[in-house]
């Protein structure tokens, strides 16, 4: 599994994931689990959707 998510993209994903999860947790919604998707893809550095669309924001991997 190659990394296809760059550092800036990873930070934004983790921040948005936590923000979505916390917002919905405070509203007592099961949809808070949706926030885990961008958070986990930010931590792992791999996004399956990016692979399907041919997107790679990881500049370090593009140079190699």
N, C-alpha and C positions, 0 to 999 in steps of 0.2 A: 504494500500500500504506500504509494508515493505521496509526499506532501504536495498539495495543490492550493493551499491557503497561505497567503503571505502574512507577515507579522502584523501589519496594520489591520488587515482584514480579521485576523485572529482576535486582536484586542477589541475591535468593534463587536464581533460576534459574542465574545464572552460578556462584555458589558450589556449588550442588548438582551442576551439570554437571562442574565441575572435580573435585569430590570423587569423583563416580562414576567418571569417567575415570581418575583417579589410582589409585583403589582397584583397579580392574580391570586397569590396566596393570601394577601390581606383581604381579598374579596371572597375568600373561601370557595375558590373555583378549582375544579379538577383540571381545567385548561392550563393551570400553572405548569404542568408537565411539558407543554409546548415550548416553554423557555429552555428546557434542557437540550433541545435539538441544536440551536445555535451555540449554546455553551459547550456542548460536547464536541461539535465540529471545530470550535475554536481551540479547545484543549488538544485534540488529536492532530489537528492541522490537515485534515482530509475531509473533503465534502463530496459525497457521491453525486450530487446534482451537478457540481462543477465538472466532474468527469464526463457525465452524459452530454453536457453542453460544450465541452472542449475549452473550458476556462481554466486558467492557471494564474493566480495572483502571487505565487511564490517566486519572487525575482531571483533569489539565490539558486533555485532549482532550474530556472530558465537559462541562466548563464552557463551552467555546467553541461 
